[in-house]
Each structure stands twice: as C-alpha cells, then as structure tokens.
Amino acid sequence: MRIAYFQCPSGISGDMCIGALLSAGAPAKALERALKKIPLGFKTGARDVRRMGLAALKFDVGIDKGSKPLGWAEMKDAVEKTPSLREETRRKGLSIIKSIFEAEAKVHGIRHIEDVHLHELGSPDTVVDVLGTLVCLDALSIDAVYSSPLNLGSGHVHAEHGVLPVPAPATALLLKGVPVYSSGIPYELTTPTGAALIKSLSSGFGPMPAMKLEASGLGAGLRDLKECANVLRVFIGEAGPAAAESVTVLETNIDDMNPQIYGHLMEKLLKAGALDVFLTPVIMKKSRPGTKVSVLSEEKNAHEMKRILFRETTTLGVRCYPVERTVLHREIKTVDTEFGPVRFKISSIEGKAVKSPEYDDCVKAAKKTGLPLREVIDRLKKTGKNRR
C-alpha cells in the first residue's frame, strides 16, 4: 500500500499541501488539467523559494479582481460542474469544504450553512486548495495518509470579524480529537483549510509509520519565519511492516445484571473511544453463569472506560493491564458499485491490498435489492478485487 506522511512542524495549510505534493513528484500538468476547468475566477502557479535556507515549492492562487466571497451553494455548484474531476475526488472535496462551513456555522451560532459568509475562506482558493490536494494525492496513487501532530502557532489573527485568537475558533473545532500543540511561534500556522484537509484525509496522527521511502517534498508557507523553517514535509513510500503499539485492556466479570443493558454499554464505550468491546460467557464462583466484559482502549482513554463500566454496570471492580498489539495500515474508501456507493475497508499485507466491503453498506444493498446478504457480499468482494 502506498502511503503519504505529512510532517507538520510549521503547521499545515492547503497551499502548503499542494506545494509539498508537487515537490514530491505529483505531475503539475495533471493538476493544471483538473483545476483549469473549475468555473471560478483564479490563476495558479508554483515557484521555487527558500525557507531558512531550504529549497521548497510555494503554490500560489491568484484571484480575479472583483471576485466576491462564495457561499456553500456556489462552491458546491462549482465543484459539481467541474467535468475533469473523478467522482471520488468530487465527493471527498465537497465533504471537506462542507466541514469548513459547518464549523463556521457552529462558531457563529448560525443554524444553516447556506447562511454562512466565510469572508477570507470564501474565495476560490479554498476550493482550489482542497481539490488540488486531492488531485495530487490521486496522481501519486496514495492509498492512505498519515500525519504528525499539528503545530497551531500562537498569538492572534486579523479577520473580517475582528482580531481572533490562534487557533481560530473554526480551526479548533475542526481539529477536535486531533493531537495538536503550540511551539509559541506568534503566527497562525494551521489554517482552517489545512485543518479540514488533514482531519478528513489522515488515517492516524503520530510518528512516521514504517515505509520504503520513495520520495519526499517540501511545501512552503507564506512567511520566512525566524523560529524555524516554514515548510510542510511529505514523505511518499510503500507501507512497511506494521509497528506494535501499546494499548490497555479493561475487564470485569458480571453475573447479576439485566442482559438487555449490554448493548447499551457497548454503544457507550465505543462512542467514548474504545478500540473494541467484546463479551465472553464465563462460569463464575458457585457455578453461576456470567459475562466477561473486555474493553480495548488507548491508555489516554482508560480512565473514561473505567468510569463508564462502574457507572453503567453492577460491577464492583475492573482489571486493567497493558498489552501490545500490531495492526495493519488500513483506510475506508467509497467505491461506485452495481449497488451504488459502497464503503470498503482496505488493508495491506506484505504489499498486497485486501479489500472488504463494510457490513452496514452490504445490509443496505441487500434490503434495497431483495438479494440474499451473502450474495451481495460475494459480488462486492469480486468488485473490490477488480478495483485499485
């Protein structure tokens, strides 16, 4: 499986993503062909610059004079009317752009995204940055994206609404659940567009996954900072062996609880961040039948898992112990099939991709067509084998 890892010591933005991917070998002509048919007024270009002595590529978007900020309906219409885009690129691009509008709507207390005015983010370059990044990833045949934690910067940013703290409220909302930090650099380093892109695309945040490195690239930010090189680095390569990681197992044995509660318990634990929850029938003391509840959790979430177990069950004690697990690189991709769009889970074993249709989508297809579920699953598996 071919992966891309973004290293973000100076944050991330849409233009930095495109610059880094072009620098890593994404074909500029393929990008130009895709972007020039977007029915919005803009011009693009890339130039060589230096950031703290490092050669990097700066991607620029020039907006036609007199252009007014675009709303959600106008951006959506422009993306849908671009014939040069693959359907998957169009779908994913609209989802990312919509997430920006939804974040802005929540920040400003606006009920409908159609009523949101993005001001700075409402220019065509937001559409260009999002679609351009997706086109470059596709041109490089990237199957999965990973990222380092994000440097947000600090201080304040001047916006149409006034002076806002860094990170901007919409950026903070978009990055909920993402590892972030600030090195104290007094600028906005991670933009809303960059946040929306990496939150949507990344299959995981942390150290660089094992890979056979094929290429790397540097995308330049606008300023030449004094504190560090203002660049976004991307590394491209074939995924290597899966690395082991430490997680926590929480267990408890229960023999005196209404079994109807277990479904609710599992839902609560998974929603709170459990990696897995499973039930095992056991024979307890005095030969009473019982149920062992096992929860697999990241260490940072173990306390919350324990709290839910004590609150939602009749248990008087929970066992906790660390274990090591090894997982394959995987991602979810939507594929157009004979049953309509279906999500596939794609993993890689020794360089060979394994594709499995998502169960919930298989059930929907079976209900819609009236076909046996097993037949739907078999036909979708054959579809998966024929798709990259």
Helices and strands as residue ranges (DSSP letters): E 2-7, H 14-23, H 28-35, E 42-51, E 54-63, H 72-80, H 87-107, G 113-115, G 119-122, H 124-139, E 144-147, E 150-151, E 156-159, E 162-165, H 169-174, E 180-181, H 192-201, E 202-205, E 211-220, E 231-239, E 244-254, H 261-271, E 276-283, G 285-287, E 289-297, G 299-301, H 302-312, E 319-326, E 330-337, E 340-349, E 352-357, H 359-369, H 373-385
